[in-house]
Amino acid sequence: MAMVIAIVALWSYLDAASWGTILLRVLACAVILQVGYFLVILAMVLRASPNTAEIKNTKAVADGTPAVPADDLTPKGSAH
């Protein structure tokens, strides 16, 4: 993101733009990049499907049963 903003600033400077125009272009570039990043992350989260373990845990919580059986909570190799 910083590299793109730096390129926009350099391009604006070489284009002989005023400092106000450079600042406006940099701010517009930063806002567009951030909104795009947010939308991509949102799309990735919405497209993610829950895996089998998440579905089982959700069903167990809805049924009132513990999501993890008590015997799974003991350390492996424990004498208890």
Distance bins in CASP14 RR format, pairs under 12 A and 6 or more apart:
PFRMAT RR
TARGET T0000
AUTHOR 0000-0000-0000
RMODE 2
METHOD distances of the structure
MODEL  1
1 7 0 0 0 0 0 1 0 0 0 0 0
1 8 0 0 0 0 0 1 0 0 0 0 0
1 26 0 0 0 0 0 1 0 0 0 0 0
1 29 0 0 0 0 1 0 0 0 0 0 0
1 30 1 0 0 1 0 0 0 0 0 0 0
1 31 0 0 0 0 0 1 0 0 0 0 0
1 32 0 0 0 0 0 1 0 0 0 0 0
1 33 1 0 1 0 0 0 0 0 0 0 0
1 34 1 0 0 1 0 0 0 0 0 0 0
1 35 0 0 0 0 0 1 0 0 0 0 0
1 36 0 0 0 0 0 1 0 0 0 0 0
1 37 1 0 0 1 0 0 0 0 0 0 0
2 8 0 0 0 0 0 1 0 0 0 0 0
2 9 0 0 0 0 0 1 0 0 0 0 0
2 26 0 0 0 0 0 1 0 0 0 0 0
2 29 0 0 0 0 0 1 0 0 0 0 0
2 30 0 0 0 0 1 0 0 0 0 0 0
2 33 0 0 0 0 1 0 0 0 0 0 0
3 9 0 0 0 0 0 1 0 0 0 0 0
3 10 0 0 0 0 0 1 0 0 0 0 0
3 29 0 0 0 0 0 1 0 0 0 0 0
3 33 0 0 0 0 0 1 0 0 0 0 0
4 10 0 0 0 0 0 1 0 0 0 0 0
4 11 0 0 0 0 0 1 0 0 0 0 0
4 25 0 0 0 0 0 1 0 0 0 0 0
4 26 0 0 0 0 1 0 0 0 0 0 0
4 28 0 0 0 0 0 1 0 0 0 0 0
4 29 1 0 0 1 0 0 0 0 0 0 0
4 30 0 0 0 0 1 0 0 0 0 0 0
4 32 0 0 0 0 1 0 0 0 0 0 0
4 33 1 0 0 1 0 0 0 0 0 0 0
4 34 0 0 0 0 0 1 0 0 0 0 0
4 36 0 0 0 0 0 1 0 0 0 0 0
4 37 0 0 0 0 0 1 0 0 0 0 0
5 11 0 0 0 0 0 1 0 0 0 0 0
5 12 0 0 0 0 0 1 0 0 0 0 0
5 22 0 0 0 0 0 1 0 0 0 0 0
5 23 0 0 0 0 0 1 0 0 0 0 0
5 25 0 0 0 0 1 0 0 0 0 0 0
5 26 1 0 1 0 0 0 0 0 0 0 0
5 27 0 0 0 0 1 0 0 0 0 0 0
5 28 0 0 0 0 0 1 0 0 0 0 0
5 29 1 0 1 0 0 0 0 0 0 0 0
5 30 1 0 1 0 0 0 0 0 0 0 0
5 31 0 0 0 0 0 1 0 0 0 0 0
5 32 0 0 0 0 0 1 0 0 0 0 0
5 33 1 0 0 1 0 0 0 0 0 0 0
5 34 0 0 0 0 0 1 0 0 0 0 0
6 12 0 0 0 0 0 1 0 0 0 0 0
6 13 0 0 0 0 0 1 0 0 0 0 0
6 22 0 0 0 0 0 1 0 0 0 0 0
6 25 0 0 0 0 0 1 0 0 0 0 0
6 26 0 0 0 0 1 0 0 0 0 0 0
6 29 0 0 0 0 1 0 0 0 0 0 0
6 30 0 0 0 0 0 1 0 0 0 0 0
7 13 0 0 0 0 0 1 0 0 0 0 0
7 14 0 0 0 0 0 1 0 0 0 0 0
7 25 0 0 0 0 0 1 0 0 0 0 0
7 26 0 0 0 0 0 1 0 0 0 0 0
7 29 0 0 0 0 1 0 0 0 0 0 0
7 33 0 0 0 0 0 1 0 0 0 0 0
8 14 0 0 0 0 0 1 0 0 0 0 0
8 15 0 0 0 0 0 1 0 0 0 0 0
8 17 0 0 0 0 0 1 0 0 0 0 0
8 21 0 0 0 0 0 1 0 0 0 0 0
8 22 0 0 0 0 1 0 0 0 0 0 0
8 23 0 0 0 0 0 1 0 0 0 0 0
8 24 0 0 0 0 0 1 0 0 0 0 0
8 25 1 0 1 0 0 0 0 0 0 0 0
8 26 1 0 1 0 0 0 0 0 0 0 0
8 27 0 0 0 0 1 0 0 0 0 0 0
8 28 0 0 0 0 1 0 0 0 0 0 0
8 29 1 0 1 0 0 0 0 0 0 0 0
8 30 0 0 0 0 1 0 0 0 0 0 0
8 31 0 0 0 0 0 1 0 0 0 0 0
8 32 0 0 0 0 0 1 0 0 0 0 0
8 33 0 0 0 0 1 0 0 0 0 0 0
9 15 0 0 0 0 0 1 0 0 0 0 0
9 17 0 0 0 0 1 0 0 0 0 0 0
9 19 0 0 0 0 0 1 0 0 0 0 0
9 20 0 0 0 0 0 1 0 0 0 0 0
9 21 0 0 0 0 0 1 0 0 0 0 0
9 22 1 0 1 0 0 0 0 0 0 0 0
9 23 0 0 0 0 1 0 0 0 0 0 0
9 24 0 0 0 0 0 1 0 0 0 0 0
9 25 1 0 0 1 0 0 0 0 0 0 0
9 26 1 0 1 0 0 0 0 0 0 0 0
9 27 0 0 0 0 0 1 0 0 0 0 0
9 28 0 0 0 0 0 1 0 0 0 0 0
9 29 0 0 0 0 1 0 0 0 0 0 0
9 30 0 0 0 0 0 1 0 0 0 0 0
10 17 0 0 0 0 0 1 0 0 0 0 0
10 22 0 0 0 0 1 0 0 0 0 0 0
10 25 0 0 0 0 0 1 0 0 0 0 0
10 26 0 0 0 0 0 1 0 0 0 0 0
10 29 0 0 0 0 0 1 0 0 0 0 0
11 17 0 0 0 0 1 0 0 0 0 0 0
11 21 0 0 0 0 0 1 0 0 0 0 0
11 22 0 0 0 0 1 0 0 0 0 0 0
11 25 0 0 0 0 1 0 0 0 0 0 0
11 26 0 0 0 0 0 1 0 0 0 0 0
11 29 0 0 0 0 0 1 0 0 0 0 0
12 18 0 0 0 0 1 0 0 0 0 0 0
12 19 0 0 0 0 1 0 0 0 0 0 0
12 20 0 0 0 0 1 0 0 0 0 0 0
12 21 1 0 0 1 0 0 0 0 0 0 0
12 22 1 0 1 0 0 0 0 0 0 0 0
12 23 0 0 0 0 1 0 0 0 0 0 0
12 24 0 0 0 0 1 0 0 0 0 0 0
12 25 1 0 1 0 0 0 0 0 0 0 0
12 26 1 0 0 1 0 0 0 0 0 0 0
12 27 0 0 0 0 0 1 0 0 0 0 0
12 28 0 0 0 0 0 1 0 0 0 0 0
12 29 0 0 0 0 1 0 0 0 0 0 0
13 19 0 0 0 0 1 0 0 0 0 0 0
13 20 0 0 0 0 0 1 0 0 0 0 0
13 21 0 0 0 0 1 0 0 0 0 0 0
13 22 1 0 0 1 0 0 0 0 0 0 0
13 23 0 0 0 0 0 1 0 0 0 0 0
13 25 0 0 0 0 0 1 0 0 0 0 0
13 26 0 0 0 0 0 1 0 0 0 0 0
14 22 0 0 0 0 0 1 0 0 0 0 0
15 21 0 0 0 0 1 0 0 0 0 0 0
15 22 0 0 0 0 1 0 0 0 0 0 0
15 25 0 0 0 0 1 0 0 0 0 0 0
16 22 0 0 0 0 0 1 0 0 0 0 0
17 23 0 0 0 0 1 0 0 0 0 0 0
17 24 0 0 0 0 1 0 0 0 0 0 0
17 25 1 0 0 1 0 0 0 0 0 0 0
17 26 0 0 0 0 0 1 0 0 0 0 0
18 24 0 0 0 0 1 0 0 0 0 0 0
18 25 0 0 0 0 0 1 0 0 0 0 0
19 25 0 0 0 0 0 1 0 0 0 0 0
19 26 0 0 0 0 0 1 0 0 0 0 0
20 26 0 0 0 0 1 0 0 0 0 0 0
20 27 0 0 0 0 1 0 0 0 0 0 0
20 28 0 0 0 0 0 1 0 0 0 0 0
21 27 0 0 0 0 0 1 0 0 0 0 0
21 28 0 0 0 0 0 1 0 0 0 0 0
22 28 0 0 0 0 0 1 0 0 0 0 0
22 29 0 0 0 0 0 1 0 0 0 0 0
23 29 0 0 0 0 0 1 0 0 0 0 0
23 30 0 0 0 0 0 1 0 0 0 0 0
24 30 0 0 0 0 0 1 0 0 0 0 0
24 31 0 0 0 0 0 1 0 0 0 0 0
25 31 0 0 0 0 0 1 0 0 0 0 0
25 32 0 0 0 0 0 1 0 0 0 0 0
26 32 0 0 0 0 0 1 0 0 0 0 0
26 33 0 0 0 0 0 1 0 0 0 0 0
27 33 0 0 0 0 0 1 0 0 0 0 0
27 34 0 0 0 0 0 1 0 0 0 0 0
28 34 0 0 0 0 0 1 0 0 0 0 0
28 35 0 0 0 0 0 1 0 0 0 0 0
29 35 0 0 0 0 0 1 0 0 0 0 0
29 36 0 0 0 0 0 1 0 0 0 0 0
30 36 0 0 0 0 0 1 0 0 0 0 0
30 37 0 0 0 0 0 1 0 0 0 0 0
31 37 0 0 0 0 0 1 0 0 0 0 0
31 38 0 0 0 0 0 1 0 0 0 0 0
32 38 0 0 0 0 0 1 0 0 0 0 0
32 39 0 0 0 0 0 1 0 0 0 0 0
33 39 0 0 0 0 0 1 0 0 0 0 0
33 40 0 0 0 0 0 1 0 0 0 0 0
34 40 0 0 0 0 0 1 0 0 0 0 0
34 41 0 0 0 0 0 1 0 0 0 0 0
35 41 0 0 0 0 0 1 0 0 0 0 0
35 42 0 0 0 0 0 1 0 0 0 0 0
36 42 0 0 0 0 1 0 0 0 0 0 0
36 43 0 0 0 0 1 0 0 0 0 0 0
37 43 0 0 0 0 0 1 0 0 0 0 0
37 44 0 0 0 0 0 1 0 0 0 0 0
38 44 0 0 0 0 0 1 0 0 0 0 0
38 45 0 0 0 0 0 1 0 0 0 0 0
39 45 0 0 0 0 0 1 0 0 0 0 0
39 46 0 0 0 0 0 1 0 0 0 0 0
40 46 0 0 0 0 0 1 0 0 0 0 0
40 47 0 0 0 0 0 1 0 0 0 0 0
41 47 0 0 0 0 0 1 0 0 0 0 0
41 48 0 0 0 0 0 1 0 0 0 0 0
42 48 0 0 0 0 0 1 0 0 0 0 0
48 54 0 0 0 0 0 1 0 0 0 0 0
49 55 0 0 0 0 1 0 0 0 0 0 0
50 56 0 0 0 0 1 0 0 0 0 0 0
50 57 0 0 0 0 1 0 0 0 0 0 0
50 58 1 0 0 1 0 0 0 0 0 0 0
50 59 0 0 0 0 0 1 0 0 0 0 0
51 57 0 0 0 0 0 1 0 0 0 0 0
51 58 0 0 0 0 0 1 0 0 0 0 0
52 58 0 0 0 0 0 1 0 0 0 0 0
52 59 0 0 0 0 0 1 0 0 0 0 0
53 59 0 0 0 0 0 1 0 0 0 0 0
53 60 0 0 0 0 0 1 0 0 0 0 0
53 67 0 0 0 0 1 0 0 0 0 0 0
53 68 0 0 0 0 0 1 0 0 0 0 0
54 60 0 0 0 0 0 1 0 0 0 0 0
54 61 0 0 0 0 0 1 0 0 0 0 0
54 67 0 0 0 0 0 1 0 0 0 0 0
55 61 0 0 0 0 0 1 0 0 0 0 0
55 62 0 0 0 0 0 1 0 0 0 0 0
55 67 0 0 0 0 0 1 0 0 0 0 0
56 62 0 0 0 0 0 1 0 0 0 0 0
56 63 0 0 0 0 0 1 0 0 0 0 0
56 65 0 0 0 0 0 1 0 0 0 0 0
56 66 0 0 0 0 0 1 0 0 0 0 0
56 67 1 0 0 1 0 0 0 0 0 0 0
56 68 0 0 0 0 0 1 0 0 0 0 0
56 69 0 0 0 0 0 1 0 0 0 0 0
57 63 0 0 0 0 0 1 0 0 0 0 0
57 64 0 0 0 0 0 1 0 0 0 0 0
57 65 0 0 0 0 0 1 0 0 0 0 0
57 66 0 0 0 0 1 0 0 0 0 0 0
57 67 1 0 1 0 0 0 0 0 0 0 0
57 68 0 0 0 0 1 0 0 0 0 0 0
57 69 0 0 0 0 0 1 0 0 0 0 0
58 64 0 0 0 0 0 1 0 0 0 0 0
58 65 0 0 0 0 0 1 0 0 0 0 0
58 67 0 0 0 0 1 0 0 0 0 0 0
59 65 0 0 0 0 1 0 0 0 0 0 0
59 67 0 0 0 0 1 0 0 0 0 0 0
60 66 1 0 0 1 0 0 0 0 0 0 0
60 67 1 0 1 0 0 0 0 0 0 0 0
60 68 0 0 0 0 1 0 0 0 0 0 0
60 69 0 0 0 0 1 0 0 0 0 0 0
61 67 1 0 1 0 0 0 0 0 0 0 0
61 68 0 0 0 0 0 1 0 0 0 0 0
66 72 0 0 0 0 1 0 0 0 0 0 0
66 73 0 0 0 0 1 0 0 0 0 0 0
67 73 0 0 0 0 0 1 0 0 0 0 0
68 74 0 0 0 0 0 1 0 0 0 0 0
70 80 0 0 0 0 0 1 0 0 0 0 0
71 78 0 0 0 0 0 1 0 0 0 0 0
71 80 0 0 0 0 0 1 0 0 0 0 0
72 78 0 0 0 0 0 1 0 0 0 0 0
73 80 0 0 0 0 0 1 0 0 0 0 0
74 80 1 0 1 0 0 0 0 0 0 0 0
END
